[in-house]
């Protein structure tokens, strides 16, 4: 349970890093305000899903440590 939780947390962390990189690239590309808002609006649900994965993975790790 600990290793599967750690793997899920790493996937969530990778998703969070991807979201950061995507928004940073959009800012550097010089988009206007409306286009930048559109990019951020598409990234927000993915960001929340990645955060959810990280939290679930960490919860699995904690439960595995407690039960193990």
mmCIF file as Biopython writes it, N, C-alpha, C and O atoms, coordinates in Angstrom:
data_model
#
loop_
_atom_site.group_PDB
_atom_site.id
_atom_site.type_symbol
_atom_site.label_atom_id
_atom_site.label_alt_id
_atom_site.label_comp_id
_atom_site.label_asym_id
_atom_site.label_entity_id
_atom_site.label_seq_id
_atom_site.pdbx_PDB_ins_code
_atom_site.Cartn_x
_atom_site.Cartn_y
_atom_site.Cartn_z
_atom_site.occupancy
_atom_site.B_iso_or_equiv
_atom_site.auth_seq_id
_atom_site.auth_asym_id
_atom_site.pdbx_PDB_model_num
ATOM 1   N N  . UNK A ? 1  ? 0.829  -1.189 0.000   1.0 0.0 1  A 1 
ATOM 2   C CA . UNK A ? 1  ? 0.000  0.000  0.000   1.0 0.0 1  A 1 
ATOM 3   C C  . UNK A ? 1  ? 0.878  1.259  0.000   1.0 0.0 1  A 1 
ATOM 4   O O  . UNK A ? 1  ? 0.539  2.269  -0.617  1.0 0.0 1  A 1 
ATOM 5   N N  . UNK A ? 2  ? 2.002  1.176  0.698   1.0 0.0 2  A 1 
ATOM 6   C CA . UNK A ? 2  ? 2.891  2.334  0.774   1.0 0.0 2  A 1 
ATOM 7   C C  . UNK A ? 2  ? 3.467  2.664  -0.601  1.0 0.0 2  A 1 
ATOM 8   O O  . UNK A ? 2  ? 3.496  3.825  -1.007  1.0 0.0 2  A 1 
ATOM 9   N N  . UNK A ? 3  ? 3.925  1.632  -1.314  1.0 0.0 3  A 1 
ATOM 10  C CA . UNK A ? 3  ? 4.558  1.878  -2.615  1.0 0.0 3  A 1 
ATOM 11  C C  . UNK A ? 3  ? 3.551  2.342  -3.660  1.0 0.0 3  A 1 
ATOM 12  O O  . UNK A ? 3  ? 3.858  3.195  -4.493  1.0 0.0 3  A 1 
ATOM 13  N N  . UNK A ? 4  ? 2.359  1.781  -3.611  1.0 0.0 4  A 1 
ATOM 14  C CA . UNK A ? 4  ? 1.348  2.247  -4.572  1.0 0.0 4  A 1 
ATOM 15  C C  . UNK A ? 4  ? 0.939  3.694  -4.264  1.0 0.0 4  A 1 
ATOM 16  O O  . UNK A ? 4  ? 0.709  4.480  -5.183  1.0 0.0 4  A 1 
ATOM 17  N N  . UNK A ? 5  ? 0.849  4.044  -2.994  1.0 0.0 5  A 1 
ATOM 18  C CA . UNK A ? 5  ? 0.548  5.423  -2.615  1.0 0.0 5  A 1 
ATOM 19  C C  . UNK A ? 5  ? 1.650  6.380  -3.039  1.0 0.0 5  A 1 
ATOM 20  O O  . UNK A ? 5  ? 1.389  7.498  -3.484  1.0 0.0 5  A 1 
ATOM 21  N N  . UNK A ? 6  ? 2.899  5.914  -2.891  1.0 0.0 6  A 1 
ATOM 22  C CA . UNK A ? 6  ? 4.019  6.760  -3.312  1.0 0.0 6  A 1 
ATOM 23  C C  . UNK A ? 6  ? 3.998  6.961  -4.832  1.0 0.0 6  A 1 
ATOM 24  O O  . UNK A ? 6  ? 4.280  8.055  -5.321  1.0 0.0 6  A 1 
ATOM 25  N N  . UNK A ? 7  ? 3.665  5.912  -5.566  1.0 0.0 7  A 1 
ATOM 26  C CA . UNK A ? 7  ? 3.597  6.030  -7.033  1.0 0.0 7  A 1 
ATOM 27  C C  . UNK A ? 7  ? 2.484  6.989  -7.450  1.0 0.0 7  A 1 
ATOM 28  O O  . UNK A ? 7  ? 2.667  7.797  -8.361  1.0 0.0 7  A 1 
ATOM 29  N N  . UNK A ? 8  ? 1.344  6.903  -6.790  1.0 0.0 8  A 1 
ATOM 30  C CA . UNK A ? 8  ? 0.235  7.810  -7.107  1.0 0.0 8  A 1 
ATOM 31  C C  . UNK A ? 8  ? 0.618  9.249  -6.773  1.0 0.0 8  A 1 
ATOM 32  O O  . UNK A ? 8  ? 0.281  10.167 -7.520  1.0 0.0 8  A 1 
ATOM 33  N N  . UNK A ? 9  ? 1.314  9.454  -5.664  1.0 0.0 9  A 1 
ATOM 34  C CA . UNK A ? 9  ? 1.763  10.795 -5.301  1.0 0.0 9  A 1 
ATOM 35  C C  . UNK A ? 9  ? 2.744  11.353 -6.325  1.0 0.0 9  A 1 
ATOM 36  O O  . UNK A ? 9  ? 2.697  12.539 -6.655  1.0 0.0 9  A 1 
ATOM 37  N N  . UNK A ? 10 ? 3.625  10.504 -6.824  1.0 0.0 10 A 1 
ATOM 38  C CA . UNK A ? 10 ? 4.578  10.951 -7.836  1.0 0.0 10 A 1 
ATOM 39  C C  . UNK A ? 10 ? 3.856  11.330 -9.126  1.0 0.0 10 A 1 
ATOM 40  O O  . UNK A ? 10 ? 4.226  12.306 -9.778  1.0 0.0 10 A 1 
ATOM 41  N N  . UNK A ? 11 ? 2.831  10.568 -9.501  1.0 0.0 11 A 1 
ATOM 42  C CA . UNK A ? 11 ? 2.041  10.938 -10.681 1.0 0.0 11 A 1 
ATOM 43  C C  . UNK A ? 11 ? 1.359  12.292 -10.488 1.0 0.0 11 A 1 
ATOM 44  O O  . UNK A ? 11 ? 1.331  13.117 -11.401 1.0 0.0 11 A 1 
ATOM 45  N N  . UNK A ? 12 ? 0.815  12.509 -9.306  1.0 0.0 12 A 1 
ATOM 46  C CA . UNK A ? 12 ? 0.189  13.794 -9.015  1.0 0.0 12 A 1 
ATOM 47  C C  . UNK A ? 12 ? 1.196  14.932 -9.040  1.0 0.0 12 A 1 
ATOM 48  O O  . UNK A ? 12 ? 0.901  16.020 -9.534  1.0 0.0 12 A 1 
ATOM 49  N N  . UNK A ? 13 ? 2.381  14.679 -8.506  1.0 0.0 13 A 1 
ATOM 50  C CA . UNK A ? 13 ? 3.426  15.700 -8.521  1.0 0.0 13 A 1 
ATOM 51  C C  . UNK A ? 13 ? 3.862  16.016 -9.947  1.0 0.0 13 A 1 
ATOM 52  O O  . UNK A ? 13 ? 4.099  17.175 -10.289 1.0 0.0 13 A 1 
ATOM 53  N N  . UNK A ? 14 ? 3.967  14.986 -10.771 1.0 0.0 14 A 1 
ATOM 54  C CA . UNK A ? 14 ? 4.315  15.208 -12.180 1.0 0.0 14 A 1 
ATOM 55  C C  . UNK A ? 14 ? 3.237  16.042 -12.873 1.0 0.0 14 A 1 
ATOM 56  O O  . UNK A ? 14 ? 3.555  16.905 -13.692 1.0 0.0 14 A 1 
ATOM 57  N N  . UNK A ? 15 ? 1.990  15.795 -12.558 1.0 0.0 15 A 1 
ATOM 58  C CA . UNK A ? 15 ? 0.899  16.589 -13.120 1.0 0.0 15 A 1 
ATOM 59  C C  . UNK A ? 15 ? 0.967  18.040 -12.683 1.0 0.0 15 A 1 
ATOM 60  O O  . UNK A ? 15 ? 0.721  18.947 -13.478 1.0 0.0 15 A 1 
ATOM 61  N N  . UNK A ? 16 ? 1.301  18.259 -11.415 1.0 0.0 16 A 1 
ATOM 62  C CA . UNK A ? 16 ? 1.431  19.632 -10.925 1.0 0.0 16 A 1 
ATOM 63  C C  . UNK A ? 16 ? 2.578  20.359 -11.617 1.0 0.0 16 A 1 
ATOM 64  O O  . UNK A ? 16 ? 2.448  21.529 -11.978 1.0 0.0 16 A 1 
ATOM 65  N N  . UNK A ? 17 ? 3.685  19.676 -11.798 1.0 0.0 17 A 1 
ATOM 66  C CA . UNK A ? 17 ? 4.827  20.282 -12.490 1.0 0.0 17 A 1 
ATOM 67  C C  . UNK A ? 17 ? 4.459  20.592 -13.934 1.0 0.0 17 A 1 
ATOM 68  O O  . UNK A ? 17 ? 4.836  21.640 -14.457 1.0 0.0 17 A 1 
ATOM 69  N N  . UNK A ? 18 ? 3.728  19.691 -14.581 1.0 0.0 18 A 1 
ATOM 70  C CA . UNK A ? 18 ? 3.299  19.927 -15.961 1.0 0.0 18 A 1 
ATOM 71  C C  . UNK A ? 18 ? 2.425  21.177 -16.042 1.0 0.0 18 A 1 
ATOM 72  O O  . UNK A ? 18 ? 2.570  21.985 -16.959 1.0 0.0 18 A 1 
ATOM 73  N N  . UNK A ? 19 ? 1.513  21.332 -15.072 1.0 0.0 19 A 1 
ATOM 74  C CA . UNK A ? 19 ? 0.643  22.516 -15.061 1.0 0.0 19 A 1 
ATOM 75  C C  . UNK A ? 19 ? 1.462  23.794 -14.898 1.0 0.0 19 A 1 
ATOM 76  O O  . UNK A ? 19 ? 1.194  24.792 -15.567 1.0 0.0 19 A 1 
ATOM 77  N N  . UNK A ? 20 ? 2.443  23.768 -14.027 1.0 0.0 20 A 1 
ATOM 78  C CA . UNK A ? 20 ? 3.292  24.942 -13.819 1.0 0.0 20 A 1 
ATOM 79  C C  . UNK A ? 20 ? 4.040  25.293 -15.099 1.0 0.0 20 A 1 
ATOM 80  O O  . UNK A ? 20 ? 4.112  26.459 -15.486 1.0 0.0 20 A 1 
ATOM 81  N N  . UNK A ? 21 ? 4.596  24.275 -15.751 1.0 0.0 21 A 1 
ATOM 82  C CA . UNK A ? 21 ? 5.354  24.507 -16.980 1.0 0.0 21 A 1 
ATOM 83  C C  . UNK A ? 21 ? 4.450  25.050 -18.079 1.0 0.0 21 A 1 
ATOM 84  O O  . UNK A ? 21 ? 4.840  25.962 -18.809 1.0 0.0 21 A 1 
ATOM 85  N N  . UNK A ? 22 ? 3.245  24.497 -18.202 1.0 0.0 22 A 1 
ATOM 86  C CA . UNK A ? 22 ? 2.323  24.947 -19.247 1.0 0.0 22 A 1 
ATOM 87  C C  . UNK A ? 22 ? 1.947  26.420 -19.071 1.0 0.0 22 A 1 
ATOM 88  O O  . UNK A ? 22 ? 1.933  27.172 -20.045 1.0 0.0 22 A 1 
ATOM 89  N N  . UNK A ? 23 ? 1.646  26.834 -17.848 1.0 0.0 23 A 1 
ATOM 90  C CA . UNK A ? 23 ? 1.280  28.226 -17.607 1.0 0.0 23 A 1 
ATOM 91  C C  . UNK A ? 23 ? 2.495  29.145 -17.768 1.0 0.0 23 A 1 
ATOM 92  O O  . UNK A ? 23 ? 2.369  30.257 -18.282 1.0 0.0 23 A 1 
ATOM 93  N N  . UNK A ? 24 ? 3.649  28.689 -17.338 1.0 0.0 24 A 1 
ATOM 94  C CA . UNK A ? 24 ? 4.859  29.510 -17.492 1.0 0.0 24 A 1 
ATOM 95  C C  . UNK A ? 24 ? 5.184  29.727 -18.965 1.0 0.0 24 A 1 
ATOM 96  O O  . UNK A ? 24 ? 5.570  30.827 -19.359 1.0 0.0 24 A 1 
ATOM 97  N N  . UNK A ? 25 ? 5.031  28.690 -19.779 1.0 0.0 25 A 1 
ATOM 98  C CA . UNK A ? 25 ? 5.261  28.840 -21.218 1.0 0.0 25 A 1 
ATOM 99  C C  . UNK A ? 25 ? 4.249  29.792 -21.846 1.0 0.0 25 A 1 
ATOM 100 O O  . UNK A ? 25 ? 4.587  30.572 -22.736 1.0 0.0 25 A 1 
ATOM 101 N N  . UNK A ? 26 ? 3.010  29.722 -21.377 1.0 0.0 26 A 1 
ATOM 102 C CA . UNK A ? 26 ? 1.979  30.620 -21.912 1.0 0.0 26 A 1 
ATOM 103 C C  . UNK A ? 26 ? 2.299  32.065 -21.553 1.0 0.0 26 A 1 
ATOM 104 O O  . UNK A ? 26 ? 2.085  32.966 -22.363 1.0 0.0 26 A 1 
ATOM 105 N N  . UNK A ? 27 ? 2.810  32.293 -20.344 1.0 0.0 27 A 1 
ATOM 106 C CA . UNK A ? 27 ? 3.168  33.657 -19.952 1.0 0.0 27 A 1 
ATOM 107 C C  . UNK A ? 27 ? 4.340  34.176 -20.781 1.0 0.0 27 A 1 
ATOM 108 O O  . UNK A ? 27 ? 4.354  35.335 -21.196 1.0 0.0 27 A 1 
ATOM 109 N N  . UNK A ? 28 ? 5.312  33.315 -21.016 1.0 0.0 28 A 1 
ATOM 110 C CA . UNK A ? 28 ? 6.491  33.740 -21.771 1.0 0.0 28 A 1 
ATOM 111 C C  . UNK A ? 28 ? 6.204  33.953 -23.245 1.0 0.0 28 A 1 
ATOM 112 O O  . UNK A ? 28 ? 6.925  34.696 -23.911 1.0 0.0 28 A 1 
ATOM 113 N N  . UNK A ? 29 ? 5.166  33.316 -23.768 1.0 0.0 29 A 1 
ATOM 114 C CA . UNK A ? 29 ? 4.880  33.428 -25.199 1.0 0.0 29 A 1 
ATOM 115 C C  . UNK A ? 29 ? 4.263  34.771 -25.575 1.0 0.0 29 A 1 
ATOM 116 O O  . UNK A ? 29 ? 4.103  35.070 -26.759 1.0 0.0 29 A 1 
ATOM 117 N N  . UNK A ? 30 ? 3.923  35.567 -24.594 1.0 0.0 30 A 1 
ATOM 118 C CA . UNK A ? 30 ? 3.417  36.902 -24.881 1.0 0.0 30 A 1 
ATOM 119 C C  . UNK A ? 30 ? 1.967  36.932 -25.331 1.0 0.0 30 A 1 
ATOM 120 O O  . UNK A ? 30 ? 1.590  37.782 -26.138 1.0 0.0 30 A 1 
ATOM 121 N N  . UNK A ? 31 ? 1.163  36.036 -24.833 1.0 0.0 31 A 1 
ATOM 122 C CA . UNK A ? 31 ? -0.260 36.033 -25.178 1.0 0.0 31 A 1 
ATOM 123 C C  . UNK A ? 31 ? -0.945 37.244 -24.555 1.0 0.0 31 A 1 
ATOM 124 O O  . UNK A ? 31 ? -0.501 37.779 -23.540 1.0 0.0 31 A 1 
ATOM 125 N N  . UNK A ? 32 ? -2.027 37.658 -25.184 1.0 0.0 32 A 1 
ATOM 126 C CA . UNK A ? 32 ? -2.782 38.755 -24.574 1.0 0.0 32 A 1 
ATOM 127 C C  . UNK A ? 32 ? -3.584 38.204 -23.389 1.0 0.0 32 A 1 
ATOM 128 O O  . UNK A ? 32 ? -3.588 36.998 -23.140 1.0 0.0 32 A 1 
ATOM 129 N N  . UNK A ? 33 ? -4.243 39.078 -22.682 1.0 0.0 33 A 1 
ATOM 130 C CA . UNK A ? 33 ? -4.888 38.710 -21.425 1.0 0.0 33 A 1 
ATOM 131 C C  . UNK A ? 33 ? -5.972 37.651 -21.616 1.0 0.0 33 A 1 
ATOM 132 O O  . UNK A ? 33 ? -6.059 36.712 -20.825 1.0 0.0 33 A 1 
ATOM 133 N N  . UNK A ? 34 ? -6.780 37.784 -22.630 1.0 0.0 34 A 1 
ATOM 134 C CA . UNK A ? 34 ? -7.866 36.824 -22.854 1.0 0.0 34 A 1 
ATOM 135 C C  . UNK A ? 34 ? -7.328 35.435 -23.216 1.0 0.0 34 A 1 
ATOM 136 O O  . UNK A ? 34 ? -7.839 34.419 -22.745 1.0 0.0 34 A 1 
ATOM 137 N N  . UNK A ? 35 ? -6.301 35.406 -24.051 1.0 0.0 35 A 1 
ATOM 138 C CA . UNK A ? 35 ? -5.718 34.112 -24.424 1.0 0.0 35 A 1 
ATOM 139 C C  . UNK A ? 35 ? -5.050 33.450 -23.230 1.0 0.0 35 A 1 
ATOM 140 O O  . UNK A ? 35 ? -5.144 32.234 -23.059 1.0 0.0 35 A 1 
ATOM 141 N N  . UNK A ? 36 ? -4.372 34.244 -22.398 1.0 0.0 36 A 1 
ATOM 142 C CA . UNK A ? 36 ? -3.736 33.700 -21.199 1.0 0.0 36 A 1 
ATOM 143 C C  . UNK A ? 36 ? -4.777 33.160 -20.230 1.0 0.0 36 A 1 
ATOM 144 O O  . UNK A ? 36 ? -4.574 32.114 -19.612 1.0 0.0 36 A 1 
ATOM 145 N N  . UNK A ? 37 ? -5.885 33.869 -20.098 1.0 0.0 37 A 1 
ATOM 146 C CA . UNK A ? 37 ? -6.972 33.375 -19.234 1.0 0.0 37 A 1 
ATOM 147 C C  . UNK A ? 37 ? -7.547 32.067 -19.761 1.0 0.0 37 A 1 
ATOM 148 O O  . UNK A ? 37 ? -7.927 31.196 -18.978 1.0 0.0 37 A 1 
ATOM 149 N N  . UNK A ? 38 ? -7.614 31.925 -21.072 1.0 0.0 38 A 1 
ATOM 150 C CA . UNK A ? 38 ? -8.119 30.682 -21.660 1.0 0.0 38 A 1 
ATOM 151 C C  . UNK A ? 38 ? -7.178 29.518 -21.362 1.0 0.0 38 A 1 
ATOM 152 O O  . UNK A ? 38 ? -7.627 28.413 -21.056 1.0 0.0 38 A 1 
ATOM 153 N N  . UNK A ? 39 ? -5.883 29.767 -21.451 1.0 0.0 39 A 1 
ATOM 154 C CA . UNK A ? 39 ? -4.911 28.707 -21.143 1.0 0.0 39 A 1 
ATOM 155 C C  . UNK A ? 39 ? -5.012 28.318 -19.671 1.0 0.0 39 A 1 
ATOM 156 O O  . UNK A ? 39 ? -5.024 27.135 -19.334 1.0 0.0 39 A 1 
ATOM 157 N N  . UNK A ? 40 ? -5.082 29.310 -18.809 1.0 0.0 40 A 1 
ATOM 158 C CA . UNK A ? 40 ? -5.174 29.032 -17.375 1.0 0.0 40 A 1 
ATOM 159 C C  . UNK A ? 40 ? -6.482 28.308 -17.059 1.0 0.0 40 A 1 
ATOM 160 O O  . UNK A ? 40 ? -6.507 27.420 -16.206 1.0 0.0 40 A 1 
ATOM 161 N N  . UNK A ? 41 ? -7.553 28.674 -17.730 1.0 0.0 41 A 1 
ATOM 162 C CA . UNK A ? 41 ? -8.839 28.019 -17.496 1.0 0.0 41 A 1 
ATOM 163 C C  . UNK A ? 41 ? -8.802 26.547 -17.894 1.0 0.0 41 A 1 
ATOM 164 O O  . UNK A ? 41 ? -9.484 25.727 -17.279 1.0 0.0 41 A 1 
ATOM 165 N N  . UNK A ? 42 ? -8.020 26.202 -18.905 1.0 0.0 42 A 1 
ATOM 166 C CA . UNK A ? 42 ? -7.918 24.788 -19.286 1.0 0.0 42 A 1 
ATOM 167 C C  . UNK A ? 42 ? -6.992 24.025 -18.346 1.0 0.0 42 A 1 
ATOM 168 O O  . UNK A ? 42 ? -7.123 22.809 -18.206 1.0 0.0 42 A 1 
ATOM 169 N N  . UNK A ? 43 ? -6.061 24.721 -17.700 1.0 0.0 43 A 1 
ATOM 170 C CA . UNK A ? 43 ? -5.099 24.053 -16.821 1.0 0.0 43 A 1 
ATOM 171 C C  . UNK A ? 43 ? -5.665 23.833 -15.416 1.0 0.0 43 A 1 
ATOM 172 O O  . UNK A ? 43 ? -5.268 22.886 -14.737 1.0 0.0 43 A 1 
ATOM 173 N N  . UNK A ? 44 ? -6.568 24.678 -14.979 1.0 0.0 44 A 1 
ATOM 174 C CA . UNK A ? 44 ? -7.087 24.598 -13.608 1.0 0.0 44 A 1 
ATOM 175 C C  . UNK A ? 44 ? -7.706 23.231 -13.283 1.0 0.0 44 A 1 
ATOM 176 O O  . UNK A ? 44 ? -7.389 22.684 -12.227 1.0 0.0 44 A 1 
ATOM 177 N N  . UNK A ? 45 ? -8.565 22.650 -14.122 1.0 0.0 45 A 1 
ATOM 178 C CA . UNK A ? 45 ? -9.107 21.325 -13.775 1.0 0.0 45 A 1 
ATOM 179 C C  . UNK A ? 45 ? -8.022 20.237 -13.704 1.0 0.0 45 A 1 
ATOM 180 O O  . UNK A ? 45 ? -8.084 19.341 -12.862 1.0 0.0 45 A 1 
ATOM 181 N N  . UNK A ? 46 ? -7.047 20.329 -14.586 1.0 0.0 46 A 1 
ATOM 182 C CA . UNK A ? 46 ? -5.950 19.364 -14.544 1.0 0.0 46 A 1 
ATOM 183 C C  . UNK A ? 46 ? -5.108 19.552 -13.286 1.0 0.0 46 A 1 
ATOM 184 O O  . UNK A ? 46 ? -4.624 18.585 -12.698 1.0 0.0 46 A 1 
ATOM 185 N N  . UNK A ? 47 ? -4.945 20.793 -12.887 1.0 0.0 47 A 1 
ATOM 186 C CA . UNK A ? 47 ? -4.209 21.091 -11.667 1.0 0.0 47 A 1 
ATOM 187 C C  . UNK A ? 47 ? -4.930 20.502 -10.452 1.0 0.0 47 A 1 
ATOM 188 O O  . UNK A ? 47 ? -4.305 19.906 -9.574  1.0 0.0 47 A 1 
ATOM 189 N N  . UNK A ? 48 ? -6.229 20.675 -10.416 1.0 0.0 48 A 1 
ATOM 190 C CA . UNK A ? 48 ? -7.003 20.130 -9.296  1.0 0.0 48 A 1 
ATOM 191 C C  . UNK A ? 48 ? -6.957 18.603 -9.272  1.0 0.0 48 A 1 
ATOM 192 O O  . UNK A ? 48 ? -6.870 18.000 -8.202  1.0 0.0 48 A 1 
ATOM 193 N N  . UNK A ? 49 ? -7.015 17.983 -10.437 1.0 0.0 49 A 1 
ATOM 194 C CA . UNK A ? 49 ? -6.932 16.524 -10.510 1.0 0.0 49 A 1 
ATOM 195 C C  . UNK A ? 49 ? -5.568 16.032 -10.050 1.0 0.0 49 A 1 
ATOM 196 O O  . UNK A ? 49 ? -5.477 15.026 -9.347  1.0 0.0 49 A 1 
ATOM 197 N N  . UNK A ? 50 ? -4.513 16.728 -10.436 1.0 0.0 50 A 1 
ATOM 198 C CA . UNK A ? 50 ? -3.171 16.342 -10.008 1.0 0.0 50 A 1 
ATOM 199 C C  . UNK A ? 50 ? -3.010 16.511 -8.504  1.0 0.0 50 A 1 
ATOM 200 O O  . UNK A ? 50 ? -2.393 15.675 -7.844  1.0 0.0 50 A 1 
ATOM 201 N N  . UNK A ? 51 ? -3.558 17.582 -7.967  1.0 0.0 51 A 1 
ATOM 202 C CA . UNK A ? 51 ? -3.520 17.799 -6.525  1.0 0.0 51 A 1 
ATOM 203 C C  . UNK A ? 51 ? -4.294 16.703 -5.797  1.0 0.0 51 A 1 
ATOM 204 O O  . UNK A ? 51 ? -3.859 16.217 -4.754  1.0 0.0 51 A 1 
ATOM 205 N N  . UNK A ? 52 ? -5.436 16.320 -6.348  1.0 0.0 52 A 1 
ATOM 206 C CA . UNK A ? 52 ? -6.235 15.239 -5.777  1.0 0.0 52 A 1 
ATOM 207 C C  . UNK A ? 52 ? -5.449 13.932 -5.761  1.0 0.0 52 A 1 
ATOM 208 O O  . UNK A ? 52 ? -5.463 13.212 -4.762  1.0 0.0 52 A 1 
ATOM 209 N N  . UNK A ? 53 ? -4.763 13.621 -6.862  1.0 0.0 53 A 1 
ATOM 210 C CA . UNK A ? 53 ? -3.944 12.409 -6.914  1.0 0.0 53 A 1 
ATOM 211 C C  . UNK A ? 53 ? -2.844 12.439 -5.859  1.0 0.0 53 A 1 
ATOM 212 O O  . UNK A ? 53 ? -2.586 11.432 -5.200  1.0 0.0 53 A 1 
ATOM 213 N N  . UNK A ? 54 ? -2.209 13.568 -5.701  1.0 0.0 54 A 1 
ATOM 214 C CA . UNK A ? 54 ? -1.147 13.690 -4.705  1.0 0.0 54 A 1 
ATOM 215 C C  . UNK A ? 54 ? -1.686 13.451 -3.299  1.0 0.0 54 A 1 
ATOM 216 O O  . UNK A ? 54 ? -1.064 12.749 -2.501  1.0 0.0 54 A 1 
ATOM 217 N N  . UNK A ? 55 ? -2.819 14.023 -3.004  1.0 0.0 55 A 1 
ATOM 218 C CA . UNK A ? 55 ? -3.412 13.873 -1.671  1.0 0.0 55 A 1 
ATOM 219 C C  . UNK A ? 55 ? -3.835 12.427 -1.429  1.0 0.0 55 A 1 
ATOM 220 O O  . UNK A ? 55 ? -3.587 11.883 -0.353  1.0 0.0 55 A 1 
ATOM 221 N N  . UNK A ? 56 ? -4.462 11.809 -2.408  1.0 0.0 56 A 1 
ATOM 222 C CA . UNK A ? 56 ? -4.877 10.407 -2.251  1.0 0.0 56 A 1 
ATOM 223 C C  . UNK A ? 56 ? -3.662 9.514  -2.061  1.0 0.0 56 A 1 
ATOM 224 O O  . UNK A ? 56 ? -3.675 8.612  -1.224  1.0 0.0 56 A 1 
ATOM 225 N N  . UNK A ? 57 ? -2.611 9.761  -2.837  1.0 0.0 57 A 1 
ATOM 226 C CA . UNK A ? 57 ? -1.391 8.969  -2.687  1.0 0.0 57 A 1 
ATOM 227 C C  . UNK A ? 57 ? -0.774 9.119  -1.315  1.0 0.0 57 A 1 
ATOM 228 O O  . UNK A ? 57 ? -0.354 8.133  -0.709  1.0 0.0 57 A 1 
ATOM 229 N N  . UNK A ? 58 ? -0.716 10.346 -0.820  1.0 0.0 58 A 1 
ATOM 230 C CA . UNK A ? 58 ? -0.162 10.561 0.512   1.0 0.0 58 A 1 
ATOM 231 C C  . UNK A ? 58 ? -1.037 9.931  1.597   1.0 0.0 58 A 1 
ATOM 232 O O  . UNK A ? 58 ? -0.527 9.446  2.608   1.0 0.0 58 A 1 
ATOM 233 N N  . UNK A ? 59 ? -2.339 9.939  1.386   1.0 0.0 59 A 1 
ATOM 234 C CA . UNK A ? 59 ? -3.218 9.284  2.347   1.0 0.0 59 A 1 
ATOM 235 C C  . UNK A ? 59 ? -2.977 7.782  2.346   1.0 0.0 59 A 1 
ATOM 236 O O  . UNK A ? 59 ? -2.985 7.159  3.408   1.0 0.0 59 A 1 
ATOM 237 N N  . UNK A ? 60 ? -2.763 7.190  1.183   1.0 0.0 60 A 1 
ATOM 238 C CA . UNK A ? 60 ? -2.458 5.772  1.129   1.0 0.0 60 A 1 
ATOM 239 C C  . UNK A ? 60 ? -1.146 5.451  1.826   1.0 0.0 60 A 1 
ATOM 240 O O  . UNK A ? 60 ? -1.039 4.427  2.501   1.0 0.0 60 A 1 
ATOM 241 N N  . UNK A ? 61 ? -0.167 6.297  1.674   1.0 0.0 61 A 1 
ATOM 242 C CA . UNK A ? 61 ? 1.121  6.084  2.339   1.0 0.0 61 A 1 
ATOM 243 C C  . UNK A ? 61 ? 0.930  6.134  3.856   1.0 0.0 61 A 1 
ATOM 244 O O  . UNK A ? 61 ? 1.437  5.272  4.575   1.0 0.0 61 A 1 
ATOM 245 N N  . UNK A ? 62 ? 0.203  7.137  4.342   1.0 0.0 62 A 1 
ATOM 246 C CA . UNK A ? 62 ? -0.007 7.262  5.776   1.0 0.0 62 A 1 
ATOM 247 C C  . UNK A ? 62 ? -0.783 6.055  6.321   1.0 0.0 62 A 1 
ATOM 248 O O  . UNK A ? 62 ? -0.431 5.512  7.369   1.0 0.0 62 A 1 
ATOM 249 N N  . UNK A ? 63 ? -1.823 5.645  5.618   1.0 0.0 63 A 1 
ATOM 250 C CA . UNK A ? 63 ? -2.603 4.487  6.060   1.0 0.0 63 A 1 
ATOM 251 C C  . UNK A ? 63 ? -1.731 3.226  6.046   1.0 0.0 63 A 1 
ATOM 252 O O  . UNK A ? 63 ? -1.820 2.397  6.952   1.0 0.0 63 A 1 
ATOM 253 N N  . UNK A ? 64 ? -0.898 3.087  5.025   1.0 0.0 64 A 1 
ATOM 254 C CA . UNK A ? 64 ? 0.009  1.942  4.966   1.0 0.0 64 A 1 
ATOM 255 C C  . UNK A ? 64 ? 1.008  1.926  6.113   1.0 0.0 64 A 1 
ATOM 256 O O  . UNK A ? 64 ? 1.322  0.862  6.647   1.0 0.0 64 A 1 
ATOM 257 N N  . UNK A ? 65 ? 1.506  3.082  6.493   1.0 0.0 65 A 1 
ATOM 258 C CA . UNK A ? 65 ? 2.443  3.170  7.617   1.0 0.0 65 A 1 
ATOM 259 C C  . UNK A ? 65 ? 1.738  2.836  8.928   1.0 0.0 65 A 1 
ATOM 260 O O  . UNK A ? 65 ? 2.285  2.120  9.767   1.0 0.0 65 A 1 
ATOM 261 N N  . UNK A ? 66 ? 0.532  3.354  9.100   1.0 0.0 66 A 1 
ATOM 262 C CA . UNK A ? 66 ? -0.225 3.094  10.318  1.0 0.0 66 A 1 
ATOM 263 C C  . UNK A ? 66 ? -0.575 1.602  10.450  1.0 0.0 66 A 1 
ATOM 264 O O  . UNK A ? 66 ? -0.455 1.021  11.529  1.0 0.0 66 A 1 
ATOM 265 N N  . UNK A ? 67 ? -1.005 1.001  9.350   1.0 0.0 67 A 1 
ATOM 266 C CA . UNK A ? 67 ? -1.405 -0.407 9.409   1.0 0.0 67 A 1 
ATOM 267 C C  . UNK A ? 67 ? -0.218 -1.353 9.395   1.0 0.0 67 A 1 
ATOM 268 O O  . UNK A ? 67 ? -0.335 -2.494 9.843   1.0 0.0 67 A 1 
ATOM 269 N N  . UNK A ? 68 ? 0.919  -0.901 8.891   1.0 0.0 68 A 1 
ATOM 270 C CA . UNK A ? 68 ? 2.084  -1.771 8.736   1.0 0.0 68 A 1 
ATOM 271 C C  . UNK A ? 68 ? 2.950  -1.802 9.881   1.0 0.0 68 A 1 
ATOM 272 O O  . UNK A ? 68 ? 3.964  -2.500 9.870   1.0 0.0 68 A 1 
#
